[in-house]
């Protein structure tokens, strides 16, 4: 088996490939979606900050936006000539990192937190493409560290609540 290639995704990054990939990211209000094909052992992950692009999209898709990430998934999967519906998905993130903020300015500006909007666009894409959602670890007030092993489809999540940032005893689990 070839050596694992670790790829760290930041907001606005996207990666799709074969079993030798291990994808890492850190999420707050951003969302990551993993797509994985259990027979072919291929898959990918996106890390988007905003749900949809407000301006007219051009030929180049921008993975900062959820809607464009899903276009990238469609392009990547099309190379293998298999339907998106054969993939399994997992969704992470969409945290409300301003949940404990008492400022009335934030409350009046943002009626629906961006994390909630990001999660919504991810769910809509999966439903529209008949993609089975295996796990959704979304919302709440905190941060998530994610590791996706494309060989197995496993995703490890470490959730740190906002009030416990820096606490080493946070919840850890594999999905």
N, C-alpha and C positions, 0 to 999 in steps of 0.2 A: 504494500500500500504506500502511495507517495506521501511525503511528509505533509502535515497539516499546515495550511496557510491561514494565519490569523489576520483578520481584517477588522479594523476599528472604524465603525460608521459614526459620523457626526451628523448633526441636523443638516438635511439636504443631501444625504448620501444614499446610494443604492448599490446593491451587489447581488449578482445571480451567478450560480455556477454549480460545480460538481462536488462530490463527496469529500474532497480534501479541504473544504473550507470550514473555518470556525469564525463566525461573525459575532462581534462584540459591539455593544452600544450602551449609552446611559441616557435615560429618559426622565423628563419632568412632564410638561404639558404636551410634548411631542409624542407621536405615535410611531411604533414599529409594527409592521406586519411581516410575518414569515410565511412563505409559501413553500411547500415541500411535496415532492412526489415520492411516495413510499416504495415504489418498484424501481424507478430509475435512479433514486438517490441523488436527485438534483433539487435545487431550491435557491431561495434568495430572501433577502430582507431589505426593507426600506426604512428610513428614519425621516419622517416629514414633520415640519413645524406648523404648517398652515393647511387647512382643508382644501381649498380651491383657489385657483389663480383668478384674480379679478380682471386682469387684462386679457386680451385675445391671445391664446397660446399659439406659438409659432411651430415650426417643424421640430425644434429642439425641446424635449420635455425637461422640466425642471423638477428634480426630486425634493425640492423644498416644499412642494405642494402634494397633498395626498392624491388628488385627481391625476396629476402627472405621474406619480409613482405607479399608479395602477396601469397607466399606459405603458410604462416601462416593463412592468410584469407581463403585460400582454405581448409585447415585442419579444421578450426573452423566451417565453413559453412557445411562441409561434415558431421559433427556430427549431424546436424539437417536434413540431407538427403533432402536438397532442392538445386536447382541450383543457382549458383552465379548470373545468369541473373535476378533473382527475387529481387535483392538488388538494392538500390539506392546509388550513390556515390557522395561525395563532396571532392574536392581537395583544399588544402591550402598551402601556403608557396612558396618556390622556389625563395625567394627574392635575389636580388643582393646586398648584404650588403657591397660590395667593390666598388659599382658603382661610388662613389665620390672620390675614391682613384686615385691620379694623378701619382702614381708610375708606371714607364714603366716596371719595373720588373714583376708586377702582369699581365700587359697586354700581355707580351710576353710568360709567363708561361701558362696562362689559356685562350685559345681562346674562349671556350664556358664555361660560368660560371656554377659551379656545381649545382646551383639552377635550371637552365634551363634543365640540364641533368636529375635532379630528377623529374621535372614536366613531361618531355618526357616519362620516364619509367612508371610513373603513368598513363598517357593517354594511352600508349600502352597496359598496363594490362587491363584497363577498356574496350577498344575496342576489344581486343582478347577474352574477356569473356562476351561480349554483356551486359555489366553493364551500366545502364543509368546514365549519369553524370548530376546531378541537378545543381551543382554550381562549378565554378572554380575561386578561389580568389588567383591568383598566380602572381609571378613576381614582378616587380617594385623594388624600393630600400627602404627596411624597414623591420620592424618586425611585427609579428602577434601574438596576444594572442587569443587562440581558446578555446571554451567551447562547448562540444558536449553532448546533453541530449539524451540518448538512448531511453527514454520513448517516446519522441515526434519526434525524428529525427532532431530537430532544432540544428543549430550551430550558436553560437555568435562569431563574429570576431571583434577584435579591432586592427586596422592597424595604426602603427606609422612610418611615413616616416623617413629615416635615418637623414635627415637634421633637423627633429623636435623631435629627441629622447629626452624624458623628458618633452615634451609638453603635457599637460593634455587635450588638445582640439582636439585630433586625431579623425578620423572617427571611428564610432562605429555602428555596425548593425547586425541584425539577418538574417540568410539565411534559 
